[in-house]
Protein backbone atom coordinates (compact mmCIF):
# COMPACT_ATOMS: atom_id res chain seq x y z
CA UNK A 1 0.00 0.00 0.00
CA UNK A 2 1.21 3.47 -0.92
CA UNK A 3 0.06 6.43 1.16
CA UNK A 4 -0.15 9.95 -0.23
CA UNK A 5 -0.43 13.04 1.95
CA UNK A 6 -1.59 15.98 -0.13
CA UNK A 7 -0.74 19.24 1.62
CA UNK A 8 -2.10 22.54 0.40
CA UNK A 9 0.47 25.31 0.78
CA UNK A 10 0.26 27.66 3.76
CA UNK A 11 -1.63 30.92 3.49
CA UNK A 12 -0.07 33.18 0.85
CA UNK A 13 -0.61 36.84 0.01
CA UNK A 14 -3.02 35.98 -2.81
CA UNK A 15 -5.28 34.12 -0.36
CA UNK A 16 -5.58 37.18 1.86
CA UNK A 17 -5.55 39.95 -0.75
CA UNK A 18 -7.89 37.84 -2.90
CA UNK A 19 -5.94 38.05 -6.13
CA UNK A 20 -5.84 35.11 -8.54
CA UNK A 21 -2.49 33.40 -8.13
CA UNK A 22 -1.96 30.32 -10.26
CA UNK A 23 1.62 30.46 -11.51
CA UNK A 24 2.12 33.90 -9.97
CA UNK A 25 4.80 33.33 -7.32
CA UNK A 26 3.33 34.80 -4.15
CA UNK A 27 5.03 34.48 -0.74
CA UNK A 28 3.58 33.10 2.47
CA UNK A 29 1.96 35.47 4.95
CA UNK A 30 2.97 35.59 8.61
CA UNK A 31 -0.12 33.54 9.40
CA UNK A 32 0.93 31.09 6.67
CA UNK A 33 4.27 30.59 8.40
CA UNK A 34 2.47 29.83 11.64
CA UNK A 35 0.25 27.37 9.79
CA UNK A 36 3.13 25.42 8.29
CA UNK A 37 4.77 25.18 11.72
CA UNK A 38 1.61 23.28 12.76
CA UNK A 39 2.28 20.72 10.03
CA UNK A 40 5.24 19.48 12.04
CA UNK A 41 2.79 18.37 14.71
CA UNK A 42 0.51 16.68 12.18
CA UNK A 43 3.40 14.64 10.76
CA UNK A 44 5.36 14.05 13.97
CA UNK A 45 4.44 10.36 14.26
CA UNK A 46 4.51 9.56 10.53
CA UNK A 47 7.60 8.06 8.93
CA UNK A 48 7.62 9.95 5.64
CA UNK A 49 9.73 8.43 2.85
CA UNK A 50 9.65 11.19 0.22
CA UNK A 51 8.47 14.77 -0.25
CA UNK A 52 7.43 16.31 -3.57
CA UNK A 53 6.42 19.93 -4.07
CA UNK A 54 5.40 22.39 -6.71
CA UNK A 55 8.37 24.65 -7.45
CA UNK A 56 6.54 27.87 -6.51
CA UNK A 57 7.64 29.68 -3.35
CA UNK A 58 4.47 29.13 -1.33
CA UNK A 59 4.56 25.36 -1.84
CA UNK A 60 8.31 24.92 -1.53
CA UNK A 61 8.43 26.88 1.74
CA UNK A 62 5.56 24.76 3.07
CA UNK A 63 7.38 21.57 2.10
CA UNK A 64 10.53 22.77 3.87
CA UNK A 65 8.71 22.78 7.21
CA UNK A 66 8.12 19.04 6.85
CA UNK A 67 11.38 18.15 5.08
CA UNK A 68 13.61 19.76 7.72
CA UNK A 69 11.83 17.84 10.45
CA UNK A 70 12.17 14.53 8.57
CA UNK A 71 15.69 15.09 7.21
CA UNK A 72 14.52 14.67 3.61
CA UNK A 73 15.27 16.46 0.36
CA UNK A 74 12.39 18.11 -1.47
CA UNK A 75 11.80 16.88 -5.00
CA UNK A 76 10.57 19.88 -6.98
CA UNK A 77 7.97 19.21 -9.66
CA UNK A 78 6.85 22.04 -11.94
CA UNK A 79 3.95 19.85 -13.01
CA UNK A 80 2.51 20.10 -9.48
CA UNK A 81 1.89 23.83 -9.97
CA UNK A 82 -1.57 25.36 -9.73
CA UNK A 83 -3.58 25.93 -12.92
CA UNK A 84 -1.93 28.49 -15.20
CA UNK A 85 -4.28 31.46 -15.17
CA UNK A 86 -2.77 33.30 -18.13
CA UNK A 87 -4.33 36.77 -18.21
CA UNK A 88 -6.02 36.11 -14.87
CA UNK A 89 -2.69 36.08 -13.03
CA UNK A 90 -2.54 38.56 -10.10
CA UNK A 91 -5.90 40.07 -11.03
CA UNK A 92 -8.21 40.84 -8.04
CA UNK A 93 -11.06 38.34 -7.82
CA UNK A 94 -13.57 41.22 -7.80
CA UNK A 95 -12.28 42.35 -11.21
CA UNK A 96 -12.46 38.93 -12.88
CA UNK A 97 -16.22 38.94 -13.67
CA UNK A 98 -15.83 42.41 -15.20
CA UNK A 99 -12.73 41.75 -17.30
CA UNK A 100 -13.27 38.06 -18.13
CA UNK A 101 -16.99 37.43 -17.83
CA UNK A 102 -17.14 34.22 -19.90
CA UNK A 103 -14.18 32.43 -18.34
CA UNK A 104 -15.21 33.59 -14.87
CA UNK A 105 -18.70 32.14 -15.33
CA UNK A 106 -17.12 28.89 -16.47
CA UNK A 107 -14.80 28.88 -13.44
CA UNK A 108 -17.82 29.12 -11.14
CA UNK A 109 -20.37 26.94 -12.92
CA UNK A 110 -18.89 25.09 -15.92
CA UNK A 111 -15.26 24.21 -15.16
CA UNK A 112 -15.31 21.42 -17.76
CA UNK A 113 -15.56 24.19 -20.39
CA UNK A 114 -13.02 26.53 -18.81
CA UNK A 115 -10.17 27.80 -20.96
CA UNK A 116 -8.04 30.32 -19.07
CA UNK A 117 -7.30 33.21 -21.48
CA UNK A 118 -3.64 32.74 -22.30
CA UNK A 119 -3.41 29.84 -19.84
CA UNK A 120 -4.62 26.26 -19.31
CA UNK A 121 -7.96 24.55 -19.64
CA UNK A 122 -9.34 22.94 -16.51
CA UNK A 123 -9.49 19.59 -18.31
CA UNK A 124 -5.86 19.83 -19.40
CA UNK A 125 -4.84 20.90 -15.92
CA UNK A 126 -6.59 17.91 -14.36
CA UNK A 127 -4.79 15.56 -16.76
CA UNK A 128 -1.45 17.18 -15.87
CA UNK A 129 -1.97 16.73 -12.14
CA UNK A 130 -3.33 13.19 -12.43
CA UNK A 131 -0.47 11.97 -14.63
CA UNK A 132 2.13 13.62 -12.39
CA UNK A 133 0.71 11.93 -9.29
CA UNK A 134 0.57 8.55 -11.05
CA UNK A 135 4.27 8.91 -11.89
CA UNK A 136 5.03 9.72 -8.24
CA UNK A 137 3.13 6.63 -7.13
CA UNK A 138 5.05 4.50 -9.62
CA UNK A 139 8.34 5.77 -8.19
CA UNK A 140 7.31 5.17 -4.58
CA UNK A 141 5.46 1.87 -4.41
CA UNK A 142 4.65 0.93 -0.80
CA UNK A 143 5.97 4.21 0.64
CA UNK A 144 4.54 7.22 2.46
CA UNK A 145 4.77 10.30 0.28
CA UNK A 146 4.00 13.96 0.96
CA UNK A 147 2.86 16.01 -2.05
CA UNK A 148 2.74 19.76 -1.41
CA UNK A 149 0.61 21.46 -4.02
CA UNK A 150 -2.30 23.87 -4.51
CA UNK A 151 -6.02 24.09 -3.78
CA UNK A 152 -7.38 23.54 -7.27
CA UNK A 153 -4.84 20.78 -7.92
CA UNK A 154 -6.10 18.80 -4.93
CA UNK A 155 -9.70 19.47 -5.93
CA UNK A 156 -9.33 18.20 -9.52
CA UNK A 157 -7.36 15.14 -8.37
CA UNK A 158 -10.06 14.19 -5.86
CA UNK A 159 -12.71 14.56 -8.56
CA UNK A 160 -10.76 12.24 -10.87
CA UNK A 161 -10.27 9.45 -8.34
CA UNK A 162 -13.86 9.72 -7.09
CA UNK A 163 -15.28 9.57 -10.60
CA UNK A 164 -16.83 13.03 -10.31
CA UNK A 165 -16.91 14.83 -13.69
CA UNK A 166 -15.49 18.34 -13.85
CA UNK A 167 -18.97 19.61 -14.64
CA UNK A 168 -19.90 18.72 -11.05
CA UNK A 169 -16.75 20.10 -9.41
CA UNK A 170 -18.43 23.35 -8.24
CA UNK A 171 -20.26 21.28 -5.63
CA UNK A 172 -17.03 19.91 -4.16
CA UNK A 173 -15.49 21.54 -1.07
CA UNK A 174 -12.27 23.56 -1.04
CA UNK A 175 -9.51 22.49 1.33
CA UNK A 176 -7.94 24.95 3.76
CA UNK A 177 -4.42 26.32 3.52
CA UNK A 178 -1.93 23.94 5.21
CA UNK A 179 -4.59 21.21 5.41
CA UNK A 180 -3.78 17.53 4.79
CA UNK A 181 -5.64 15.08 2.56
CA UNK A 182 -4.59 11.47 3.14
CA UNK A 183 -5.14 8.92 0.36
CA UNK A 184 -4.13 5.27 0.22
CA UNK A 185 -3.38 3.48 -3.04
CA UNK A 186 -3.75 -0.30 -3.42
CA UNK A 187 -4.49 -2.70 -6.26
CA UNK A 188 -8.17 -1.96 -5.60
CA UNK A 189 -7.66 1.73 -6.28
CA UNK A 190 -7.67 4.97 -4.29
CA UNK A 191 -9.27 5.51 -0.89
CA UNK A 192 -9.58 8.92 0.77
CA UNK A 193 -8.81 8.52 4.47
CA UNK A 194 -8.79 12.18 5.52
CA UNK A 195 -10.20 14.95 3.35
CA UNK A 196 -8.72 18.41 3.92
CA UNK A 197 -7.94 17.88 7.61
CA UNK A 198 -7.27 21.27 9.22
CA UNK A 199 -7.76 20.25 12.84
CA UNK A 200 -4.14 21.19 13.61
CA UNK A 201 -4.69 24.82 12.64
CA UNK A 202 -7.26 25.99 15.16
CA UNK A 203 -7.63 29.79 15.02
CA UNK A 204 -4.97 29.97 12.28
CA UNK A 205 -7.39 28.58 9.68
CA UNK A 206 -7.70 30.76 6.59
CA UNK A 207 -11.12 29.54 5.45
CA UNK A 208 -12.58 30.15 8.92
CA UNK A 209 -11.92 33.87 8.40
CA UNK A 210 -13.47 34.02 4.91
CA UNK A 211 -16.84 33.33 3.33
CA UNK A 212 -16.18 33.34 -0.45
CA UNK A 213 -15.96 29.56 -0.50
CA UNK A 214 -19.43 29.25 1.03
CA UNK A 215 -20.88 31.35 -1.80
CA UNK A 216 -19.21 29.21 -4.48
CA UNK A 217 -20.79 25.97 -3.30
C-alpha positions, 0 to 999 in steps of 0.5 A, a space after each residue: 500500500 502506498 500512502 499519499 499526503 496531499 498538503 495545500 500550501 500555507 496561506 499566501 498573500 493571494 489568499 488574503 488579498 484575494 488576487 488570482 495566483 496560479 503560476 504567480 509566485 506569491 510568498 507566504 503570509 505571517 499567518 501562513 508561516 504559523 500554519 506550516 509550523 503546525 504541520 510538524 505536529 501533524 506529521 510528527 508520528 509519521 515516517 515519511 519516505 519522500 516529499 514532492 512539491 510544486 516549485 513555486 515559493 508558497 509550496 516549496 516553503 511549506 514543504 521545507 517545514 516538513 522536510 527539515 523535520 524529517 531530514 529529507 530532500 524536497 523533490 521539486 515538480 513544476 507539473 505540481 503547480 496550480 492551474 496556469 491562469 494566463 491573463 487572470 494572473 494577479 488580477 483581483 477576484 472582484 475584477 475577474 467577472 468584469 474583465 473576463 466574464 465568460 471564463 469567470 462564469 465557467 470557473 464558477 459553474 462550468 469548469 469542464 468548459 473553462 479555458 483560461 485566457 492565455 493559460 490552461 484549460 481545466 481539463 488539461 490541468 486535471 490531466 497534468 496533475 493526475 499523470 504527475 501523481 501517477 508517476 510519483 506513485 510509480 516511483 514510490 510503491 509501498 511508501 509514504 509520500 508527501 505532495 505539497 501542491 495547490 487548492 485547485 490541484 487537490 480538488 481536480 485530483 479528488 474529482 478524478 479518483 472519485 469519478 466526479 466529472 469536472 462539470 460537477 466540481 463546483 459542488 465539491 469543497 475547497 480544502 484549507 491552507 496547510 490542510 492535509 488530505 490522506 489517500 491510500 493506493 492499493 491494487 483496488 484503487 484509491 481511498 480517501 482517508 482524511 479529506 482536507 484535515 485542518 484540525 491542527 490549525 485551530 484559530 490559524 485557519 484561513 477559510 474560517 476567516 473568509 466566506 467566499 468559499 461558502 458562496 461558491 458551493 
